[in-house]
Amino acid sequence: MHPLDLFDRFRRDWFSWLPPLQRIWDRSPQQVAPDQAHDWLLEPVNAEEACLLFPHLDRDRAVIRYQQLRLEMRENDSRGF
């Protein structure tokens, strides 16, 4: 069993009697998602900016890598996808 599975089992067993903590741990995607007005991932990808960030790649690969970078930044903010 994976250590995170063990931790999850422990957390669910020992903290199940605390409803507020359960709501913090078990959030739905709608609760994690940012407001659409402030979601910069919904903005179209700027190909010129991608080419400036990744000059060693061709245009299509630079755009793909730029979008990957944006998704990684979102994930690092602990906001999910």
C-alpha positions as CSV (number, residue, x, y, z in Angstrom):
1,M,0.0,0.0,0.0
2,H,1.3,3.5,-0.9
3,P,2.2,5.7,2.1
4,L,-0.3,8.4,1.0
5,D,-3.0,5.8,1.0
6,L,-2.0,4.9,4.6
7,F,-2.1,8.5,5.5
8,D,-5.5,9.0,3.9
9,R,-6.9,6.0,5.8
10,F,-5.4,7.3,9.1
11,R,-6.8,10.7,8.4
12,R,-10.3,9.5,7.6
13,D,-10.4,7.1,10.6
14,W,-9.1,9.5,13.2
15,F,-10.5,12.8,12.0
16,S,-13.9,11.6,10.8
17,W,-15.6,13.0,13.9
18,L,-14.5,16.6,12.9
19,P,-16.9,17.7,10.1
20,P,-15.0,21.1,9.4
21,L,-11.8,19.3,8.8
22,Q,-13.5,16.8,6.5
23,R,-14.8,19.6,4.4
24,I,-11.3,21.1,4.1
25,W,-9.7,17.8,3.0
26,D,-12.5,16.7,0.7
27,R,-13.1,19.6,-1.7
28,S,-14.9,19.2,-5.0
29,P,-13.4,20.5,-8.2
30,Q,-15.9,23.3,-8.2
31,Q,-14.6,24.5,-4.9
32,V,-11.0,24.4,-6.0
33,A,-11.6,26.0,-9.4
34,P,-10.8,29.7,-9.7
35,D,-13.4,32.3,-10.7
36,Q,-13.6,32.4,-14.5
37,A,-12.9,36.2,-14.5
38,H,-9.5,35.6,-12.9
39,D,-8.6,32.3,-14.6
40,W,-5.6,33.1,-16.7
41,L,-5.6,29.6,-18.2
42,L,-8.7,30.5,-20.2
43,E,-6.9,33.3,-22.0
44,P,-5.6,32.3,-25.4
45,V,-2.0,31.3,-25.6
46,N,0.3,34.0,-27.0
47,A,2.4,32.4,-29.6
48,E,4.9,35.2,-29.7
49,E,5.4,35.1,-26.0
50,A,5.9,31.3,-26.2
51,C,8.5,31.7,-28.9
52,L,10.4,34.3,-26.8
53,L,10.3,32.0,-23.7
54,F,11.4,28.9,-25.7
55,P,13.6,30.2,-28.6
56,H,15.2,26.8,-29.2
57,L,11.9,25.2,-30.1
58,D,9.8,25.7,-33.3
59,R,6.6,27.6,-33.0
60,D,4.2,24.7,-32.4
61,R,6.4,23.0,-29.8
62,A,7.0,26.3,-28.1
63,V,3.2,26.9,-27.7
64,I,2.8,23.3,-26.4
65,R,5.6,23.8,-23.9
66,Y,4.2,27.2,-22.9
67,Q,0.8,25.7,-22.2
68,Q,2.5,22.9,-20.1
69,L,4.3,25.5,-18.1
70,R,1.0,27.3,-17.4
71,L,-0.5,24.1,-16.2
72,E,2.5,23.4,-14.0
73,M,2.2,26.8,-12.5
74,R,-1.5,26.2,-11.8
75,E,-0.7,22.9,-10.2
76,N,2.0,24.5,-8.0
77,D,-0.5,27.0,-6.8
78,S,-2.5,23.9,-5.4
79,R,-5.5,24.9,-7.3
80,G,-5.9,21.8,-9.4
81,F,-6.9,21.7,-13.0
